[in-house]
Amino acid sequence: MLTIGLWLHSKSNVHAWNRYIDKQMNKAIATGSIISFALISFLSIFREGAETIIFYAGMAPYMELKQLLSGIFLAILLLAAVGFVMLRYSVKLPMTLFFKVATILIYALAFKILGVSIHSLQVSQVIQTNTISSFPFVEKIGLYPTMETLVPQAVLILLIALAAIWIKKSNLRTAE
């Protein structure tokens, strides 16, 4: 997720996005092989699908079938709506804003997954729990008042901040 967030953040600059698209198009044109281009696209989508199935397989035992199916159905509807809007209005969409929002969502999800995962290990007594009584407990965002969850989340935030600084400096250098 951190890698995806970095990629999205690096493409939030219009010039960086245009350079990336030009580079990809030039590669596709240079090879002249539509089959290899289609195969790469298929493998990328197939990998994402496999990850989604693994994700659902991990969640399925802990929920009712009705909840699982309604979640999948809702996700399909949302993806169809977003896809329609992007295809229909892609020329008018501010891509910089799109990439920045997507980056923030990816980083927020990484923060929550990190906290929830470590908390699950604590609840199952795989790792110890050192509670910080003065810190808030906000389950919705994966914020648990323990050293074991807060330290990795602080490191994640530090890595995100350093990556943002690095990308900003890279964009400034390439713009010159």
N, CA, C and O of each residue as an XYZ file, in Angstrom:
704
protein
N       0.815     -1.187      0.000
C       0.000      0.000      0.000
C       0.864      1.257      0.000
O       0.535      2.268     -0.620
N       1.963      1.157      0.708
C       2.869      2.312      0.732
C       3.421      2.555     -0.670
O       3.537      3.703     -1.098
N       3.757      1.500     -1.378
C       4.272      1.617     -2.736
C       3.226      2.207     -3.670
O       3.539      3.081     -4.478
N       1.996      1.741     -3.566
C       0.914      2.270     -4.397
C       0.686      3.740     -4.068
O       0.511      4.564     -4.966
N       0.688      4.062     -2.790
C       0.534      5.452     -2.382
C       1.643      6.327     -2.937
O       1.387      7.441     -3.392
N       2.873      5.831     -2.903
C       4.000      6.587     -3.462
C       3.814      6.812     -4.959
O       4.045      7.909     -5.469
N       3.391      5.748     -5.658
C       3.179      5.868     -7.097
C       2.089      6.900     -7.384
O       2.265      7.773     -8.234
N       0.960      6.800     -6.674
C      -0.132      7.746     -6.882
C       0.317      9.168     -6.589
O       0.017     10.097     -7.339
N       1.045      9.324     -5.481
C       1.507     10.664     -5.098
C       2.462     11.228     -6.150
O       2.413     12.415     -6.471
N       3.328     10.367     -6.683
C       4.279     10.845     -7.687
C       3.578     11.247     -8.977
O       4.111     12.046     -9.746
N       2.390     10.703     -9.222
C       1.646     11.042    -10.444
C       0.651     12.172    -10.218
O      -0.060     12.552    -11.148
N       0.583     12.719     -9.009
C      -0.368     13.797     -8.739
C       0.073     15.100     -9.409
O      -0.736     16.013     -9.577
N       1.323     15.191     -9.784
C       1.809     16.331    -10.541
C       1.455     16.103    -12.003
O       1.769     15.048    -12.552
N       0.813     17.062    -12.638
C       0.342     16.906    -14.019
C       1.494     16.588    -14.963
O       1.357     15.741    -15.846
N       2.619     17.255    -14.785
C       3.772     17.013    -15.665
C       4.308     15.595    -15.470
O       4.658     14.926    -16.442
N       4.373     15.139    -14.224
C       4.851     13.788    -13.952
C       3.907     12.760    -14.568
O       4.355     11.761    -15.129
N       2.599     13.004    -14.464
C       1.621     12.077    -15.040
C       1.766     12.037    -16.571
O       1.752     10.955    -17.158
N       1.903     13.175    -17.207
C       2.047     13.222    -18.661
C       3.331     12.522    -19.115
O       3.330     11.815    -20.123
N       4.420     12.718    -18.375
C       5.673     12.018    -18.695
C       5.488     10.509    -18.575
O       5.960      9.750    -19.421
N       4.789     10.074    -17.506
C       4.565      8.641    -17.309
C       3.746      8.054    -18.463
O       4.102      7.005    -18.999
N       2.665      8.714    -18.845
C       1.817      8.228    -19.934
C       2.609      8.192    -21.243
O       2.534      7.216    -21.989
N       3.363      9.252    -21.519
C       4.178      9.283    -22.732
C       5.182      8.139    -22.755
O       5.369      7.486    -23.782
N       5.823      7.902    -21.621
C       6.810      6.825    -21.532
C       6.160      5.465    -21.795
O       6.710      4.647    -22.533
N       4.992      5.221    -21.193
C       4.306      3.951    -21.388
C       3.851      3.781    -22.837
O       3.962      2.693    -23.402
N       3.346      4.845    -23.430
C       2.910      4.780    -24.826
C       4.094      4.530    -25.751
O       3.993      3.741    -26.690
N       5.219      5.201    -25.491
C       6.408      4.993    -26.315
C       6.912      3.561    -26.212
O       7.341      2.981    -27.210
N       6.863      2.990    -25.019
C       7.268      1.588    -24.856
C       6.358      0.668    -25.652
O       6.830     -0.238    -26.338
N       5.046      0.902    -25.561
C       4.089      0.063    -26.285
C       4.283      0.189    -27.792
O       4.203     -0.801    -28.519
N       4.536      1.408    -28.256
C       4.740      1.635    -29.682
C       6.064      1.018    -30.142
O       6.138      0.428    -31.220
N       7.109      1.158    -29.317
C       8.432      0.652    -29.678
C       8.441     -0.859    -29.829
O       9.081     -1.388    -30.738
N       7.743     -1.554    -28.953
C       7.719     -3.015    -29.052
C       6.851     -3.471    -30.208
O       7.111     -4.511    -30.812
N       5.824     -2.701    -30.519
C       4.948     -3.052    -31.634
C       4.108     -4.286    -31.399
O       3.421     -4.748    -32.310
N       4.149     -4.818    -30.219
C       3.417     -6.045    -29.933
C       2.198     -5.755    -29.079
O       2.307     -5.510    -27.878
N       1.054     -5.787    -29.704
C      -0.197     -5.585    -28.966
C      -0.446     -6.771    -28.044
O      -1.047     -6.614    -26.981
N       0.005     -7.946    -28.439
C      -0.191     -9.153    -27.617
C       0.552     -9.015    -26.292
O       0.001     -9.331    -25.237
N       1.802     -8.543    -26.338
C       2.545     -8.393    -25.082
C       1.914     -7.307    -24.217
O       1.863     -7.444    -22.994
N       1.437     -6.237    -24.834
C       0.757     -5.173    -24.099
C      -0.515     -5.716    -23.441
O      -0.789     -5.421    -22.277
N      -1.290     -6.508    -24.186
C      -2.521     -7.108    -23.644
C      -2.193     -8.103    -22.537
O      -2.901     -8.163    -21.531
N      -1.136     -8.878    -22.707
C      -0.746     -9.858    -21.693
C      -0.338     -9.175    -20.394
O      -0.710     -9.630    -19.313
N       0.423     -8.090    -20.489
C       0.814     -7.346    -19.290
C      -0.416     -6.777    -18.591
O      -0.519     -6.831    -17.365
N      -1.346     -6.232    -19.368
C      -2.589     -5.700    -18.787
C      -3.369     -6.805    -18.094
O      -3.853     -6.627    -16.977
N      -3.490     -7.958    -18.768
C      -4.220     -9.085    -18.176
C      -3.579     -9.533    -16.878
O      -4.276     -9.739    -15.884
N      -2.261     -9.687    -16.867
C      -1.575    -10.149    -15.661
C      -1.728     -9.167    -14.511
O      -1.875     -9.575    -13.359
N      -1.693     -7.882    -14.814
C      -1.883     -6.870    -13.768
C      -3.265     -6.981    -13.146
O      -3.411     -6.957    -11.923
N      -4.265     -7.102    -13.985
C      -5.640     -7.209    -13.494
C      -5.846     -8.543    -12.781
O      -6.513     -8.597    -11.747
N      -5.279     -9.615    -13.324
C      -5.409    -10.935    -12.705
C      -4.792    -10.940    -11.310
O      -5.357    -11.518    -10.382
N      -3.641    -10.301    -11.161
C      -2.982    -10.238     -9.850
C      -3.866     -9.502     -8.847
O      -4.014     -9.938     -7.706
N      -4.451     -8.386     -9.277
C      -5.344     -7.641     -8.391
C      -6.551     -8.490     -7.999
O      -6.980     -8.478     -6.845
N      -7.091     -9.224     -8.962
C      -8.231    -10.109     -8.683
C      -7.858    -11.195     -7.687
O      -8.634    -11.507     -6.783
N      -6.676    -11.769     -7.848
C      -6.221    -12.806     -6.915
C      -6.057    -12.238     -5.508
O      -6.417    -12.892     -4.529
N      -5.516    -11.027     -5.402
C      -5.380    -10.387     -4.089
C      -6.747    -10.146     -3.450
O      -6.924    -10.330     -2.246
N      -7.701     -9.736     -4.266
C      -9.053     -9.495     -3.760
C      -9.677    -10.788     -3.244
O     -10.312    -10.794     -2.190
N      -9.501    -11.866     -3.972
C     -10.050    -13.162     -3.547
C      -9.412    -13.598     -2.234
O     -10.106    -14.090     -1.344
N      -8.112    -13.426     -2.105
C      -7.432    -13.778     -0.853
C      -7.949    -12.916      0.292
O      -8.148    -13.405      1.404
N      -8.166    -11.625      0.016
C      -8.691    -10.704      1.018
C     -10.081    -11.158      1.477
O     -10.357    -11.209      2.676
N     -10.958    -11.490      0.511
C     -12.305    -11.964      0.850
C     -12.266    -13.305      1.589
O     -13.052    -13.534      2.509
N     -11.358    -14.180      1.189
C     -11.257    -15.482      1.851
C     -10.877    -15.315      3.322
O     -11.301    -16.102      4.169
N     -10.086    -14.302      3.621
C      -9.716    -14.038      5.007
C     -10.858    -13.457      5.820
O     -10.941    -13.688      7.026
N     -11.747    -12.699      5.170
C     -12.868    -12.071      5.872
C     -14.084    -12.986      5.968
O     -14.826    -12.926      6.948
N     -14.294    -13.821      4.977
C     -15.527    -14.601      4.849
C     -15.892    -15.426      6.085
O     -17.069    -15.468      6.444
N     -14.950    -16.075      6.742
C     -15.341    -16.889      7.899
C     -15.922    -16.085      9.070
O     -16.565    -16.651      9.953
N     -15.696    -14.777      9.074
C     -16.111    -13.949     10.196
C     -17.384    -13.146      9.916
O     -17.755    -12.278     10.707
N     -18.048    -13.427      8.803
C     -19.270    -12.693      8.485
C     -20.310    -13.617      7.866
O     -20.001    -14.702      7.373
N     -21.544    -13.152      7.908
C     -22.621    -13.915      7.310
C     -22.529    -13.818      5.789
O     -21.995    -12.850      5.247
N     -23.059    -14.836      5.111
C     -23.027    -14.865      3.657
C     -23.739    -13.646      3.073
O     -23.295    -13.073      2.077
N     -24.843    -13.259      3.701
C     -25.615    -12.099      3.221
C     -24.760    -10.829      3.278
O     -24.793    -10.022      2.349
N     -24.004    -10.649      4.349
C     -23.142     -9.480      4.477
C     -22.051     -9.489      3.409
O     -21.771     -8.461      2.791
N     -21.443    -10.644      3.198
C     -20.370    -10.773      2.214
C     -20.887    -10.456      0.815
O     -20.279     -9.670      0.088
N     -22.007    -11.065      0.439
C     -22.561    -10.852     -0.897
C     -23.042     -9.418     -1.103
O     -22.859     -8.846     -2.178
N     -23.653     -8.840     -0.075
C     -24.102     -7.446     -0.216
C     -22.906     -6.504     -0.321
O     -22.975     -5.503     -1.034
N     -21.820     -6.804      0.371
C     -20.594     -6.003      0.252
C     -19.996     -6.096     -1.135
O     -19.573     -5.089     -1.702
N     -19.959     -7.303     -1.684
C     -19.438     -7.485     -3.041
C     -20.322     -6.749     -4.051
O     -19.820     -6.076     -4.951
N     -21.633     -6.881     -3.893
C     -22.577     -6.215     -4.794
C     -22.421     -4.694     -4.719
O     -22.401     -4.018     -5.747
N     -22.310     -4.164     -3.507
C     -22.133     -2.720     -3.327
C     -20.813     -2.251     -3.951
O     -20.755     -1.193     -4.577
N     -19.774     -3.040     -3.775
C     -18.475     -2.688     -4.361
C     -18.561     -2.655     -5.883
O     -17.999     -1.761     -6.516
N     -19.257     -3.621     -6.472
C     -19.416     -3.644     -7.933
C     -20.184     -2.406     -8.401
O     -19.815     -1.786     -9.398
N     -21.249     -2.048     -7.682
C     -22.017     -0.851     -8.046
C     -21.165      0.407     -7.953
O     -21.187      1.249     -8.851
N     -20.415      0.530     -6.861
C     -19.560      1.711     -6.694
C     -18.479      1.790     -7.769
O     -18.210      2.863     -8.309
N     -17.862      0.653     -8.076
C     -16.837      0.636     -9.116
C     -17.422      0.985    -10.479
O     -16.800      1.699    -11.266
N     -18.628      0.474    -10.753
C     -19.288      0.800    -12.020
C     -19.582      2.296    -12.097
O     -19.376      2.920    -13.138
N     -20.064      2.869    -10.997
C     -20.375      4.305    -10.980
C     -19.104      5.133    -11.152
O     -19.082      6.073    -11.946
N     -18.057      4.795    -10.424
C     -16.795      5.532    -10.548
C     -16.226      5.368    -11.951
O     -15.748      6.335    -12.545
N     -16.275      4.149    -12.485
C     -15.791      3.903    -13.847
C     -16.556      4.717    -14.878
O     -15.962      5.302    -15.784
N     -17.873      4.751    -14.737
C     -18.699      5.527    -15.656
C     -18.327      7.007    -15.601
O     -18.133      7.642    -16.638
N     -18.229      7.553    -14.389
C     -17.894      8.970    -14.231
C     -16.519      9.263    -14.830
O     -16.333     10.274    -15.508
N     -15.561      8.374    -14.575
C     -14.209      8.612    -15.086
C     -14.164      8.528    -16.613
O     -13.489      9.330    -17.257
N     -14.874      7.568    -17.188
C     -14.886      7.459    -18.648
C     -15.642      8.614    -19.297
O     -15.219      9.157    -20.317
N     -16.734      8.968    -18.705
C     -17.600     10.004    -19.290
C     -16.998     11.401    -19.145
O     -17.081     12.220    -20.060
N     -16.393     11.663    -17.991
C     -15.924     13.017    -17.696
C     -14.413     13.099    -17.507
O     -13.926     14.050    -16.898
N     -13.665     12.127    -18.014
C     -12.228     12.084    -17.740
C     -11.492     13.321    -18.222
O     -10.497     13.720    -17.617
N     -11.958     13.930    -19.292
C     -11.298     15.134    -19.786
C     -11.499     16.288    -18.809
O     -10.626     17.144    -18.667
N     -12.650     16.311    -18.136
C     -12.976     17.414    -17.233
C     -12.504     17.172    -15.802
O     -12.441     18.106    -15.002
N     -12.167     15.905    -15.472
C     -11.747     15.590    -14.102
C     -10.360     16.173    -13.814
O      -9.448     16.041    -14.631
N     -10.204     16.807    -12.675
C      -8.869     17.284    -12.298
C      -8.027     16.102    -11.805
O      -8.159     15.671    -10.660
N      -7.166     15.586    -12.678
C      -6.402     14.379    -12.353
C      -5.499     14.578    -11.142
O      -5.283     13.646    -10.368
N      -4.974     15.784    -10.976
C      -4.132     16.057     -9.812
C      -4.919     15.810     -8.531
O      -4.431     15.151     -7.613
N      -6.124     16.336     -8.472
C      -6.977     16.143     -7.291
C      -7.318     14.669     -7.110
O      -7.293     14.158     -5.990
N      -7.636     13.984     -8.207
C      -7.953     12.557     -8.140
C      -6.806     11.769     -7.524
O      -7.024     10.969     -6.614
N      -5.586     11.986     -8.012
C      -4.434     11.251     -7.499
C      -4.139     11.605     -6.046
O      -3.753     10.734     -5.267
N      -4.314     12.863     -5.671
C      -4.063     13.256     -4.284
C      -5.076     12.605     -3.337
O      -4.700     12.117     -2.271
N      -6.348     12.595     -3.716
C      -7.378     11.969     -2.877
C      -7.132     10.464     -2.781
O      -7.226      9.881     -1.701
N      -6.818      9.841     -3.916
C      -6.544      8.397     -3.905
C      -5.342      8.075     -3.023
O      -5.343      7.070     -2.312
N      -4.322      8.921     -3.066
C      -3.133      8.727     -2.238
C      -3.490      8.804     -0.751
O      -3.067      7.962      0.041
N      -4.263      9.809     -0.386
C      -4.660      9.970      1.020
C      -5.477      8.772      1.483
O      -5.277      8.280      2.594
N      -6.393      8.299      0.648
C      -7.204      7.135      1.015
C      -6.347      5.883      1.194
O      -6.556      5.113      2.131
N      -5.388      5.682      0.301
C      -4.496      4.523      0.406
C      -3.685      4.592      1.700
O      -3.551      3.590      2.401
N      -3.148      5.762      2.016
C      -2.356      5.901      3.231
C      -3.216      5.729      4.485
O      -2.773      5.123      5.461
N      -4.430      6.254      4.463
C      -5.333      6.083      5.612
C      -5.678      4.611      5.803
O      -5.739      4.122      6.931
N      -5.898      3.919      4.712
C      -6.195      2.486      4.800
C      -4.992      1.705      5.320
O      -5.150      0.783      6.120
N      -3.799      2.066      4.874
C      -2.590      1.407      5.373
C      -2.432      1.634      6.875
O      -2.065      0.715      7.607
N      -2.707      2.851      7.334
C      -2.633      3.178      8.757
C      -3.602      2.311      9.556
O      -3.241      1.741     10.586
N      -4.837      2.221      9.064
C      -5.850      1.443      9.777
C      -5.515     -0.045      9.771
O      -5.595     -0.697     10.812
N      -5.143     -0.589      8.622
C      -4.829     -2.020      8.532
C      -3.662     -2.366      9.446
O      -3.673     -3.413     10.094
N      -2.665     -1.506      9.506
C      -1.523     -1.740     10.392
C      -1.972     -1.806     11.848
O      -1.602     -2.728     12.575
N      -2.773     -0.826     12.272
C      -3.254     -0.806     13.652
C      -4.148     -1.989     13.988
O      -3.978     -2.622     15.029
N      -5.095     -2.289     13.114
C      -6.033     -3.393     13.354
C      -5.290     -4.733     13.379
O      -5.581     -5.595     14.208
N      -4.339     -4.899     12.471
C      -3.584     -6.165     12.418
C      -2.787     -6.394     13.697
O      -2.803     -7.488     14.260
N      -2.097     -5.366     14.147
C      -1.313     -5.509     15.379
C      -2.240     -5.714     16.569
O      -1.951     -6.520     17.453
N      -3.350     -4.991     16.592
C      -4.321     -5.160     17.680
C      -4.875     -6.588     17.703
O      -5.071     -7.158     18.777
N      -5.123     -7.160     16.540
C      -5.610     -8.548     16.465
C      -4.580     -9.513     17.052
O      -4.939    -10.470     17.737
N      -3.315     -9.260     16.783
C      -2.260    -10.100     17.367
C      -2.215     -9.942     18.882
O      -1.917    -10.894     19.603
N      -2.512     -8.734     19.361
C      -2.542     -8.508     20.803
C      -3.730     -9.218     21.446
O      -3.594     -9.836     22.502
N      -4.878     -9.128     20.813
C      -6.081     -9.767     21.355
C      -5.906    -11.281     21.411
O      -6.347    -11.932     22.358
N      -5.259    -11.834     20.387
C      -5.035    -13.284     20.379
C      -3.807    -13.675     21.198
O      -3.416    -14.842     21.220
N      -3.203    -12.698     21.867
C      -2.069    -12.874     22.775
C      -0.824    -13.440     22.085
O      -0.040    -14.171     22.690
N      -0.658    -13.085     20.805
C       0.545    -13.466     20.088
C       1.680    -12.503     20.431
O       2.841    -12.902     20.531
N       1.324    -11.226     20.610
C       2.309    -10.238     21.050
C       1.778     -9.545     22.297
O       0.575     -9.536     22.557
N       2.680     -8.975     23.050
C       2.278     -8.344     24.316
C       1.566     -7.019     24.077
O       1.582     -6.475     22.972
N       0.947     -6.517     25.129
C       0.208     -5.258     25.072
C       0.705     -4.339     26.174
O       0.613     -4.662     27.359
N       1.232     -3.193     25.772
C       1.659     -2.159     26.710
C       0.791     -0.931     26.464
O       1.043     -0.151     25.546
N      -0.230     -0.772     27.292
C      -1.227      0.273     27.107
C      -0.708      1.634     27.546
O       0.016      1.748     28.535
N      -1.089      2.662     26.797
C      -0.803      4.054     27.142
C      -2.148      4.653     27.533
O      -2.980      4.938     26.671
N      -2.358      4.841     28.813
C      -3.683      5.233     29.314
C      -4.127      6.623     28.864
O      -5.328      6.878     28.774
N      -3.211      7.505     28.585
C      -3.589      8.871     28.220
C      -3.863      9.044     26.725
O      -4.173     10.148     26.277
N      -3.752      7.964     25.954
C      -3.925      8.058     24.500
C      -5.327      7.598     24.106
O      -5.847      6.656     24.704
N      -5.950      8.236     23.118
C      -7.323      7.863     22.743
C      -7.400      6.517     22.025
O      -6.426      6.061     21.424
N      -8.555      5.901     22.097
C      -8.873      4.640     21.429
C      -9.905      4.967     20.354
O     -11.053      5.279     20.670
N      -9.503      4.897     19.088
C     -10.405      5.216     17.987
C     -10.378      4.041     17.008
O      -9.578      4.008     16.073
N     -11.263      3.087     17.247
C     -11.263      1.856     16.466
C     -11.542      2.094     14.985
O     -11.003      1.384     14.137
N     -12.374      3.079     14.664
C     -12.745      3.342     13.266
C     -11.542      3.647     12.375
O     -11.566      3.348     11.181
N     -10.505      4.233     12.937
C      -9.312      4.531     12.139
C      -8.135      3.613     12.495
O      -7.026      3.807     11.997
N      -8.371      2.632     13.341
C      -7.317      1.692     13.710
C      -6.317      2.250     14.698
O      -5.154      1.846     14.702
N      -6.757      3.175     15.536
C      -5.878      3.807     16.520
C      -6.133      3.175     17.885
O      -7.188      3.371     18.488
N      -5.160      2.423     18.356
C      -5.272      1.730     19.633
C      -4.178      2.262     20.562
O      -3.044      2.457     20.124
N      -4.499      2.496     21.823
C      -3.539      3.123     22.738
C      -2.511      2.134     23.310
O      -2.433      1.934     24.522
N      -1.731      1.526     22.416
C      -0.662      0.633     22.873
C       0.633      0.993     22.156
O       0.618      1.494     21.032
N       1.732      0.736     22.811
C       3.039      1.001     22.211
C       3.226      0.175     20.937
O       3.810      0.646     19.961
N       2.725     -1.056     20.958
C       2.926     -1.976     19.840
C       2.201     -1.534     18.568
O       2.632     -1.865     17.463
N       1.104     -0.788     18.717
C       0.412     -0.279     17.533
C       0.878      1.116     17.162
O       1.016      1.424     15.979
N       1.119      1.956     18.141
C       1.453      3.352     17.863
C       2.842      3.534     17.255
O       3.027      4.390     16.390
N       3.806      2.754     17.688
C       5.165      2.908     17.151
C       5.201      2.574     15.651
O       5.715      3.376     14.871
N       4.669      1.410     15.218
C       4.672      1.139     13.769
C       3.851      2.161     12.974
O       4.219      2.512     11.853
N       2.746      2.638     13.545
C       1.952      3.641     12.843
C       2.709      4.964     12.749
O       2.607      5.660     11.739
N       3.458      5.317     13.776
C       4.277      6.535     13.724
C       5.376      6.387     12.673
O       5.682      7.339     11.956
N       5.966      5.196     12.581
C       6.989      4.938     11.558
C       6.364      5.051     10.169
O       6.972      5.614      9.259
N       5.159      4.521     10.002
C       4.458      4.623      8.725
C       4.232      6.087      8.345
O       4.481      6.480      7.205
N       3.766      6.886      9.288
C       3.542      8.313      9.023
C       4.863      9.003      8.668
O       4.899      9.842      7.768
N       5.930      8.658      9.360
C       7.243      9.222      9.052
C       7.676      8.839      7.636
O       8.164      9.687      6.889
N       7.501      7.570      7.264
C       7.859      7.132      5.916
C       7.036      7.857      4.852
O       7.559      8.226      3.800
N       5.748      8.059      5.128
C       4.878      8.781      4.193
C       5.353     10.226      4.048
O       5.422     10.751      2.937
N       5.679     10.862      5.166
C       6.150     12.251      5.126
C       7.470     12.357      4.364
O       7.641     13.261      3.546
N       8.399     11.446      4.626
C       9.682     11.458      3.918
C       9.486     11.216      2.425
O      10.136     11.850      1.595
N       8.588     10.295      2.092
C       8.304     10.019      0.677
C       7.695     11.230     -0.001
O       8.041     11.542     -1.140
N       6.790     11.917      0.685
C       6.163     13.118      0.117
C       7.206     14.197     -0.146
O       7.164     14.864     -1.180
N       8.138     14.371      0.782
C       9.211     15.359      0.614
C      10.092     14.967     -0.566
O      10.443     15.809     -1.393
N      10.445     13.700     -0.641
C      11.291     13.193     -1.730
C      10.615     13.392     -3.085
O      11.259     13.824     -4.042
N       9.321     13.080     -3.173
C       8.582     13.235     -4.432
C       8.489     14.711     -4.813
O       8.651     15.069     -5.979
N       8.231     15.548     -3.839
C       8.137     16.987     -4.117
C       9.472     17.517     -4.661
O       9.492     18.288     -5.620
N      10.579     17.101     -4.045
C      11.895     17.531     -4.522
C      12.175     16.968     -5.916
O      12.751     17.660     -6.756
N      11.771     15.715     -6.169
C      11.969     15.113     -7.491
C      11.167     15.856     -8.541
O      11.662     16.099     -9.642
N       9.933     16.219     -8.218
C       9.089     16.960     -9.154
C       9.649     18.346     -9.433
O       9.576     18.836    -10.561
N      10.206     18.977     -8.407
C      10.818     20.308     -8.609
C      12.046     20.210     -9.505
O      12.257     21.063    -10.367
N      12.860     19.166     -9.304
C      14.068     18.986    -10.138
C      13.702     18.724    -11.593
O      14.332     19.269    -12.500
N      12.683     17.887    -11.822
C      12.305     17.557    -13.200
C      11.575     18.697    -13.885
O      11.561     18.770    -15.114
N      10.970     19.586    -13.114
C      10.253     20.728    -13.691
C      11.219     21.812    -14.152
O      10.870     22.647    -14.987
N      12.422     21.798    -13.613
C      13.410     22.840    -13.949
C      14.024     22.626    -15.288
O      14.869     23.414    -15.712
